[in-house]
Amino acid sequence: MVDWIPVVFFIFKFLVLGTGMFYAIKWHYDQGKKKGKEEERRAVLRASVKVVVGFVLTLLVLTFVTYILAKTFGMDLNMNW
């Protein structure tokens, strides 16, 4: 049972952050739509893509750094289910 706690917390964190990002992007998209300017809408979509790409890259870098630190400190990284 204790082994599932990090999995559940990670899934919960992913869902909360994903939902927040979705509604933030949707709000900006709706604001651009409200003003009726096509150029502004494109800028919002471009900014949204930049945020998502930055988030994914940060997540990958953080995962890699965590893995390297865990290996350096000699932690057991085997996933024995």
PEPE-V830917 format. One record per pair of residues at least 4 apart in sequence whose ideal C-beta (glycine too) atoms are under 8 Angstrom apart, sorted by the first residue. I is the first residue (numbers start at 1). J is the second residue. D is the distance in whole Angstrom. If there is no record, write none. Layout:
# PEPE-V830917
i j d
I J D
I J D
This chain:
# PEPE-V830917
i j d
1 5 8
3 7 8
3 81 8
4 8 6
5 9 6
6 10 6
7 11 6
8 12 6
9 13 6
10 14 6
11 15 6
12 16 6
13 17 6
14 18 6
15 19 6
16 20 6
17 21 6
18 22 6
19 23 6
20 24 6
21 25 6
21 51 7
21 52 7
21 55 7
22 26 6
23 27 6
24 28 7
25 29 6
25 44 8
25 48 5
25 51 8
26 30 6
27 31 6
28 32 6
28 44 5
28 47 7
28 48 7
29 33 6
29 41 7
29 44 6
29 45 7
29 48 8
30 34 6
31 35 7
31 44 7
32 37 7
32 40 5
32 41 4
32 43 8
32 44 4
33 41 6
35 40 6
37 41 7
38 42 7
39 43 7
40 44 7
41 45 6
42 46 6
43 47 6
44 48 6
45 49 7
46 50 7
47 51 6
48 52 6
49 53 6
50 54 6
51 55 6
52 56 6
53 57 6
54 58 6
55 59 6
56 60 6
57 61 6
58 62 6
59 63 6
60 64 6
61 65 6
62 66 6
63 67 6
64 68 6
65 69 6
66 70 6
67 71 6
67 77 8
68 72 6
69 73 6
70 75 4
70 77 6
71 75 7
71 77 7
